[in-house]
């Protein structure tokens, strides 16, 4: 019987367990001789659609009315550092975060902007399915090079996903472990971390049989491929039979008061779960911040033609304030601030000049001036890096490109910036074509 037939009929196939792609990435990292150790991680709260900097982290109260909008800035606990009046909890934590206010790119749409921000390469301008990336993103590069931090824990987790991204020429094996279920639900459970009805002794017996079946291939293998397979199997077994992932995903272990502090809604509980996962050993965890209770909007894409930006921001910003302040406080109170970097951002901003559609205000796509929020990572906090002009529509000082931001993240994680991978044509391609870590943050 061929091994493939055997797997289908006897042992539950690794792909059927839903772990093949995830764990193959780790085995490739191990077979390449790269270190899978290290304690650094990133929580990425992704505000899909593009949060306007004019309503969040870079308000312009002295700008003309057609720019400044309805909201006022408030002082943080750091002199001279101001943010939106609808982020009062964060204002009390100004010494624990940094704002990069001078990020600029020219990508016009959501797909290509996401590609730009997370891969360092301009994306295809066509905003249509299948949205396949041309270059691997932060997740894929980190997964391939560093693998798992802790046996039995997925290194990369997306809740529920980071839109329009993937491994490109590194393959889908380096995509994150996706958790679609809502951790705020009483029925929340994470699939593919158990043996699906098979007892551990039964599973062990089948593993022993698999080892015997593969032994003859190992005896004649001169390529080292079977060593990679062994590592792959080891990681899969660790996740399926160990307690690390199961316990990390068990959000019910948290104090109800902590769960209340994050908010009893999907985005709040995903943020809490993200903290649990990085604390347990995940390298990168992303949370997609889209719809919140009472909101018409399904994203931060605040066009005048779809909804009133100020009405929706008044619903959305208090939730952002709640979950980000809870994360910042939690990261510091648990002593994680040197190892865990929290990033809050979207793929773009929206136009500093307001639009109007039948009396409804909004803003349109804009990447030339945007802000990114960071906390922790052992970086200097309580500062704003860069500045925009009085209307918020041009970078005034310290121009920062997406690749500089990515280089900063890679440095934090321990990914060498000189790394190259062969693309689909076999050409050695750098993980970043240019860029350098942001000096003010390292």
Buried (B, 14 or more C-beta within 10 A) or exposed (E): EEEEEBBEEEBBEBEEBBBBBBBBBBBBBBBEEBEBEBBBBBBBBBBBBBBBBBBBBBBBEEBEEEBBBBBEBBEBEBEEBBBBBBBBBBBEBBEBBBBBBBBBBEBBBBBBBBBBBBBBBBBBEEBEEEBEBBBBBBBBBBBBBBBBBBBBBBBBBBBBBBBBBBBBBBBEBBBBBBBEBBBBEEEBEBEBBBEEEBEEEEBEEBBEEBEEBBEEEEEEEEEEEBBBBBBBBBBBBBBBBBEBBBEBBBBEEBEEEEBEBBBEBBBBBBBBBBBBBBBBBBBBBBBBBBBBEEBEBEBBBBBBEBBBBBBBBBBBBBBBBBBBBBBBBBBBEEEBBEBBBBBBBBBBBBBBBBBEEEEBBBBBBBBBBBBBBBBBBBBEBBBBBBBBBEBBBEBBEBEBBBBBBBBBBBBBBBBEBEBEBEBEEEEEBBBBEEBBBBEBBB
